[in-house]
Amino acid sequence: MSISSKIVDDVVAAGIEFVTTVPCKQLAGVIDEVEARPEIYHIPSNKEDEGMGLCAGAFMGGKKPMIIMQNTAIGVTINTLATLTQFYRMPLPMLISYRGELREPVACQVEMAVHTKALLNQLLIPTFHFHAEADAEELPEILKYTFMCNKPVAILTDASFWGGYGDQ
């Protein structure tokens, strides 16, 4: 079973019925798997803050939501995270590709990586970092946690988790 299939199996097992995604090469396998699952209502988003708004609507409509995105957009989601998800105590698992670490081939990705964890920490958002496929064994408990405490959580998945950046 691929890691993308395992992740989406865990998402479905957690009762998550609504997923919005923003395009990302590292997360493409998960996004394809989400799209293929009839038990998940999938709406692609143009921007991460727009996706969080869609998740808020799904949550207020009685669905368990999730967003799949890149860390490079954390900066544009700060207001949404603070004034929407946290103010209204909305659980929101965020599966995030963590670009900008070692072996990153795109220089501009590094700048947001330097700030990602600090911004999430400043917002008091619990953050989990997956470096290896074995780390994904924690995903079911992380998903239970976010819905138990009604808080957003960040699941950062770096290049080593996805098998590197390919031939660089």
C-alpha positions as CSV (number, residue, x, y, z in Angstrom):
1,M,0.0,0.0,0.0
2,S,1.3,3.4,-0.9
3,I,1.8,6.1,1.8
4,S,-0.8,8.2,0.1
5,S,-3.4,5.4,0.3
6,K,-2.5,4.8,4.0
7,I,-3.0,8.5,4.8
8,V,-6.4,8.7,3.0
9,D,-7.5,5.4,4.7
10,D,-6.7,7.0,8.0
11,V,-8.6,10.2,7.0
12,V,-11.7,8.1,6.0
13,A,-11.4,6.0,9.2
14,A,-11.4,9.3,11.3
15,G,-14.8,10.2,9.7
16,I,-13.4,13.1,7.7
17,E,-16.0,13.7,4.9
18,F,-14.9,17.0,3.4
19,V,-11.4,17.7,2.1
20,T,-10.2,20.8,0.2
21,T,-6.8,20.8,-1.5
22,V,-4.4,23.3,-3.0
23,P,-2.2,21.9,-5.8
24,C,1.2,20.6,-4.6
25,K,3.6,18.3,-6.3
26,Q,4.7,16.5,-3.1
27,L,1.1,15.9,-2.1
28,A,-0.2,15.0,-5.6
29,G,-0.5,11.3,-4.7
30,V,-2.7,12.1,-1.6
31,I,-4.7,14.6,-3.6
32,D,-5.3,12.0,-6.4
33,E,-6.3,9.5,-3.7
34,V,-8.8,11.9,-2.1
35,E,-10.3,12.7,-5.4
36,A,-10.8,8.9,-6.1
37,R,-12.6,8.2,-2.8
38,P,-16.4,8.4,-3.0
39,E,-16.7,8.8,0.8
40,I,-14.9,12.1,0.6
41,Y,-16.4,15.3,-0.8
42,H,-13.4,17.0,-2.4
43,I,-13.3,20.6,-3.5
44,P,-10.0,22.0,-4.9
45,S,-9.2,25.5,-3.7
46,N,-7.3,28.3,-5.4
47,K,-5.8,29.6,-2.2
48,E,-5.3,28.1,1.3
49,D,-7.3,30.8,3.2
50,E,-10.2,30.2,0.7
51,G,-9.9,26.5,1.5
52,M,-10.0,27.2,5.2
53,G,-13.2,29.1,4.7
54,L,-14.7,26.1,2.8
55,C,-13.7,23.9,5.7
56,A,-15.4,26.2,8.2
57,G,-18.6,26.0,6.2
58,A,-18.4,22.2,6.1
59,F,-17.7,22.1,9.8
60,M,-20.6,24.4,10.6
61,G,-22.7,22.2,8.3
62,G,-21.9,19.1,10.5
63,K,-19.0,17.6,8.5
64,K,-15.5,16.9,9.6
65,P,-13.2,18.9,7.4
66,M,-9.5,18.7,6.4
67,I,-7.2,20.9,4.2
68,I,-4.2,19.7,2.3
69,M,-1.7,22.5,1.4
70,Q,1.9,23.7,1.3
71,N,3.7,25.5,4.1
72,T,4.6,28.3,1.8
73,A,1.1,29.7,2.2
74,I,1.1,29.7,6.0
75,G,1.7,33.4,5.9
76,V,-1.5,34.1,4.0
77,T,-3.6,32.0,6.4
78,I,-2.6,33.6,9.7
79,N,-5.8,35.8,9.9
80,T,-8.0,32.9,9.0
81,L,-6.4,30.6,11.5
82,A,-6.7,33.1,14.3
83,T,-10.0,34.7,13.7
84,L,-12.0,31.8,12.2
85,T,-10.7,28.4,13.1
86,Q,-9.4,29.2,16.6
87,F,-12.0,31.8,17.6
88,Y,-14.8,29.4,16.7
89,R,-12.9,26.4,18.2
90,M,-12.9,24.6,14.8
91,P,-11.0,21.4,14.5
92,L,-9.0,21.4,11.3
93,P,-6.3,18.9,10.4
94,M,-3.9,20.5,8.0
95,L,-1.7,18.1,6.0
96,I,1.1,20.4,4.9
97,S,4.0,19.7,2.6
98,Y,7.0,21.3,4.3
99,R,9.1,22.8,1.6
100,G,12.4,24.6,2.1
101,E,14.5,22.1,4.1
102,L,17.7,20.3,3.2
103,R,18.1,19.5,-0.5
104,E,15.3,22.0,-1.4
105,P,16.0,22.9,-5.1
106,V,13.9,26.1,-5.1
107,A,15.6,28.9,-3.2
108,C,12.4,31.0,-2.5
109,Q,10.9,28.0,-0.7
110,V,13.5,28.2,2.0
111,E,12.3,31.6,3.4
112,M,8.9,30.3,4.4
113,A,10.4,27.1,5.9
114,V,12.4,29.3,8.2
115,H,9.2,30.8,9.6
116,T,6.6,28.0,9.4
117,K,7.1,26.3,12.8
118,A,7.6,29.7,14.6
119,L,4.3,31.0,13.1
120,L,2.4,27.9,14.0
121,N,3.9,28.0,17.5
122,Q,3.0,31.7,17.9
123,L,-0.6,30.7,17.0
124,L,-0.5,27.8,19.6
125,I,-1.3,25.3,16.9
126,P,0.0,21.8,17.7
127,T,2.5,20.7,15.1
128,F,3.6,17.2,14.2
129,H,6.5,16.7,11.7
130,F,6.7,13.6,9.6
131,H,10.2,12.8,8.3
132,A,9.8,9.1,7.5
133,E,6.9,6.9,6.5
134,A,6.8,5.3,9.9
135,D,5.9,8.7,11.4
136,A,2.5,8.4,9.6
137,E,1.6,5.7,12.2
138,E,0.7,8.6,14.5
139,L,-1.9,10.1,12.0
140,P,-5.0,8.3,13.5
141,E,-4.2,9.7,17.0
142,I,-3.4,13.1,15.6
143,L,-6.8,13.2,13.8
144,K,-8.6,12.0,17.0
145,Y,-6.8,14.8,18.9
146,T,-7.8,17.6,16.7
147,F,-11.5,16.7,16.8
148,M,-11.3,16.0,20.6
149,C,-9.8,19.4,21.5
150,N,-11.5,21.4,18.7
151,K,-8.2,22.9,17.6
152,P,-6.4,23.1,14.2
153,V,-3.3,20.9,14.0
154,A,-0.5,21.0,11.5
155,I,1.0,17.8,10.1
156,L,4.2,18.8,8.3
157,T,5.5,16.3,5.8
158,D,9.0,17.0,4.5
159,A,10.8,15.9,1.3
160,S,12.4,12.9,3.1
161,F,8.9,11.7,4.1
162,W,7.8,11.8,0.4
163,G,11.1,10.2,-0.8
164,G,13.1,13.3,-1.7
165,Y,12.9,15.9,-4.4
166,G,13.8,13.4,-7.2
167,D,16.7,13.9,-9.5
168,Q,18.2,17.3,-8.5
